[in-house]
Amino acid sequence: QVQLVESGGGLVHPGGSQRLSCAASRNIFGITVFSIKDLGWYRQAPGNQRELVAAISPDGSTNYTDTVKGRFTISRDNATTMVYLQMNNLQPEDTAVYYCNTVPYTARSWGQGTQVTVSS
């Protein structure tokens, strides 16, 4: 089982930037999963379903949902089993709890998430 720990959330003003980090467990499962799986950042706003906003393949190919395209950048470091989400020009509608997981997700790998609040 791969454990994922998100960090980097907080309060940011509209138009601001934030960088989220996700650390995957560095046991044999985590390292193996990291080397072969697509990884993604998901978010869940109050009253909404959890949605995938950005994904990255092991070779670095990326995909984004339309609402974040051009503002968010996902990256990964396979050597350190880290996934990052650089978020620029944040807007109030980006307020949510952000999670990382495989794509498609692994139910038992959901972490606690990190809260991002965009407000003036």
C-alpha positions in Angstrom: 0.0 0.0 0.0 1.3 3.4 -1.0 0.9 6.2 1.5 0.7 9.7 0.3 1.1 12.9 2.3 0.2 16.3 1.0 1.5 19.6 2.2 1.8 23.2 1.2 -1.8 24.5 1.4 -2.9 27.6 3.2 -4.6 31.0 2.7 -3.8 32.9 -0.5 -5.2 36.1 -2.0 -6.8 36.0 -5.4 -4.2 36.2 -8.1 -1.6 34.6 -5.8 0.4 31.5 -6.2 1.0 28.4 -4.1 3.0 25.2 -4.5 1.7 21.9 -3.2 3.9 18.9 -2.5 3.0 15.2 -2.2 5.4 12.7 -0.7 4.9 9.0 -1.5 6.1 6.4 0.9 9.6 5.2 0.0 9.0 1.5 0.6 9.1 -1.0 -2.2 5.4 -0.4 -3.0 5.8 3.4 -3.1 8.9 3.3 -5.3 7.3 0.7 -7.7 4.1 2.6 -8.0 5.9 5.8 -8.5 7.9 4.4 -11.4 5.0 2.9 -13.4 1.8 4.8 -12.5 0.2 8.0 -13.7 -0.1 10.4 -10.8 -2.6 13.2 -10.2 -3.8 16.0 -8.1 -7.4 15.9 -7.1 -9.5 18.5 -5.3 -12.8 18.6 -3.4 -14.7 21.7 -2.7 -17.5 21.8 -0.1 -20.6 20.2 -1.5 -18.8 19.0 -4.6 -17.4 15.7 -5.7 -13.7 15.1 -5.8 -12.3 15.9 -9.2 -9.0 15.3 -11.0 -7.4 18.5 -12.0 -3.9 17.5 -13.2 -2.2 14.3 -14.1 1.3 13.3 -15.1 2.6 10.1 -16.6 5.9 8.4 -15.6 7.6 10.0 -18.6 6.3 13.5 -17.7 3.4 13.9 -20.1 0.7 16.1 -18.5 -3.0 16.7 -18.7 -5.2 19.3 -17.0 -8.8 19.9 -16.6 -10.0 23.0 -18.5 -10.6 25.1 -15.4 -6.9 25.0 -14.4 -5.2 24.8 -17.8 -2.6 27.5 -18.2 -2.5 28.3 -14.5 -1.5 25.0 -12.8 1.6 22.9 -13.5 2.1 19.4 -12.3 5.5 17.8 -12.0 7.1 14.8 -10.5 10.5 13.6 -9.2 10.7 9.9 -9.6 14.0 9.7 -7.7 12.5 11.2 -4.5 8.9 10.0 -5.1 7.6 13.5 -4.9 4.7 15.1 -6.9 4.2 18.9 -7.1 1.5 21.2 -8.1 2.4 24.8 -8.9 -0.7 26.9 -8.8 -0.7 30.4 -10.3 -3.3 33.1 -10.6 -5.5 31.4 -8.0 -9.1 32.3 -7.8 -11.8 31.8 -5.1 -13.2 28.9 -7.1 -9.9 27.0 -6.6 -10.7 26.8 -2.8 -10.8 23.1 -2.0 -8.9 20.3 -0.2 -6.3 19.1 -2.6 -5.2 15.4 -2.7 -2.7 13.4 -4.7 -3.2 9.9 -5.8 -2.6 7.5 -8.7 -4.7 7.9 -11.8 -7.1 6.2 -11.7 -7.1 6.6 -8.0 -6.2 3.9 -5.4 -8.9 4.0 -2.8 -6.6 3.0 0.1 -4.0 5.6 -0.8 -6.0 8.7 -0.1 -4.2 11.0 2.4 -5.5 13.8 4.5 -5.2 16.3 1.8 -4.1 19.9 2.2 -6.6 22.8 2.3 -6.2 25.7 -0.1 -8.3 28.8 0.6 -8.3 31.6 -1.9 -9.9 34.7 -0.4 -9.3 38.4 0.0 
